[in-house]
């Protein structure tokens, strides 16, 4: 089993990637499948990494919307034919910056990852 710090680090990497991709702009997200697919992939990995963080760590950091992160991953995977791209864009541009700040704080408190 990996250390929670590894999963939190993966989550932070995904947040950075999502923010970089969102920086391409909404028109690129809507018109370029590579930008859209990369952004979606990072949301999926973010949600999967979230699911591997132990309940103990999640309990110590209740402000992180663990359930919502995992739930969005599940909706994208299982409802891939009905993705709400407006919601994905809103998540990338509104929720992810806040999440990154929370995860930065969490990662700093946890210390470096032990792999």
ChimeraX attribute file (.defattr): number of C-alpha atoms within 10 A of each C-alpha:
attribute: neighborCount
match mode: 1-to-1
recipient: residues
	/A:1	5
	/A:2	11
	/A:3	13
	/A:4	21
	/A:5	21
	/A:6	18
	/A:7	21
	/A:8	22
	/A:9	19
	/A:10	18
	/A:11	24
	/A:12	22
	/A:13	16
	/A:14	23
	/A:15	26
	/A:16	16
	/A:17	17
	/A:18	26
	/A:19	18
	/A:20	13
	/A:21	21
	/A:22	20
	/A:23	13
	/A:24	11
	/A:25	13
	/A:26	17
	/A:27	9
	/A:28	15
	/A:29	21
	/A:30	14
	/A:31	10
	/A:32	11
	/A:33	11
	/A:34	13
	/A:35	19
	/A:36	20
	/A:37	12
	/A:38	15
	/A:39	23
	/A:40	20
	/A:41	18
	/A:42	21
	/A:43	26
	/A:44	21
	/A:45	18
	/A:46	25
	/A:47	23
	/A:48	19
	/A:49	21
	/A:50	23
	/A:51	18
	/A:52	16
	/A:53	18
	/A:54	12
	/A:55	11
	/A:56	9
	/A:57	13
	/A:58	17
	/A:59	11
	/A:60	10
	/A:61	14
	/A:62	9
	/A:63	10
	/A:64	17
	/A:65	15
	/A:66	17
	/A:67	12
	/A:68	12
	/A:69	19
	/A:70	20
	/A:71	15
	/A:72	18
	/A:73	22
	/A:74	15
	/A:75	14
	/A:76	19
	/A:77	14
	/A:78	11
	/A:79	12
	/A:80	10
	/A:81	8
	/A:82	9
	/A:83	13
	/A:84	12
	/A:85	13
	/A:86	11
	/A:87	10
	/A:88	19
	/A:89	20
	/A:90	13
	/A:91	15
	/A:92	21
	/A:93	18
	/A:94	12
	/A:95	14
	/A:96	19
	/A:97	16
	/A:98	13
	/A:99	18
	/A:100	19
	/A:101	13
	/A:102	16
	/A:103	19
	/A:104	16
	/A:105	11
	/A:106	18
	/A:107	19
	/A:108	10
	/A:109	10
	/A:110	13
	/A:111	9
	/A:112	11
	/A:113	14
	/A:114	9
	/A:115	8
